Amino acid sequence: MPGPARSSSLSDALRAAIARLADAGVPDPEVDAELLTAFVLGLGRGGVQAAAFRGDPIDAADAARLDDAVERRATREPLQHITGVAPFRHLELHVGPGVFVPRPETEIVAQLAIDALRAAASPSPIAVDLGTGSGAIALAMATEVPHARVYAAENSVDAFIWTKENFAHVAADNARLAFIDLEHAFPELDGTVSVVASNPPYVPDAAIPRDPEVRFFDPPAALYGGEDGLDVVRVLSGVGLRLAHPGGTIVIEHGEWQGEAIRAILTADGWRAAATHPDLTMRDRATTAIRP
């Protein structure tokens, strides 16, 4: 009769996970291995590092779960799909197949929107997030500017499942979610909005994203924006003019080479003071403008 499954060293399991992910070309194998281990063990990443340093064991069941998670990551399935969560600013958002995974670079886009919302003269300014996806920008605005009223629109059925879950999880009383087409969103707010924000699809149709996590797992509707990648941006400009009050701000995320073209679109439509802003890697990431 076989005896009980034996424990092995957590540090050995972690080294094996790092090696497997490195062989698969995962960009930060050590980070991902530690995060997957933290997910399996119910610890923080620092707890995993401390446990490995102490020489703690990992039991056979947890080791098997870790092996499974590492093999999934080695296929370049996004880490966030495996763990089911994605950090965004102070939030932890639920994500999975069908919704765009929020990226760290979008945090600067949220910051621009939050700064504009905080600067609004109204005691209860209104913000709108168009194509909210996971709800990242909308929920960041709602929780970090609690005196604001935030409205979010999403029109993908697959994404909306996750959006609803995140709105319920965060439970911000000042945030409202609607399943509605971007172009026709919130006519009742016309001329009253202080901040219109969006992370639209902006990859040109012919471009192939470099990372397998993006190419094979992000929903195409959240990636591709027409021949030059700017079809949705053109719609956003017009919708923003409808929604924003004079002095209101539009904030649009985009690719690092698209700032000049987006400034031209916004300026031609009548927006003023169009300006492009870098993310923390100093790549152009968002363009803002003011409604006259």
Buried (B, 14 or more C-beta within 10 A) or exposed (E): EEEEEEBBBBBBBBBBBBEBBBEBEBEEBBBBBBBBBBBBBEBEEEBBBEBBEEEBBBBEEBBEBBBEBBBBBBEBBBBBBBBEBBEBBEBBBBBBEBBBBBBEBBBBBBBBBBBBBBEBEEEEBBBBBBBBBBBBBBBBBBBBBEEBBBBBBBBBEBBBBBBBBBBEBBEBEBBBBBEBBBBEBBEEBEEBBBBBBBBBBBBBBEEEEEEBBBEEBBBEBBBBBBEBBBBBBBBBBEBBBBBBBEEBBBBBBBBBEBBEBBBEBBBEBEBEEBEBBBBEEEEBBBBBBBBE
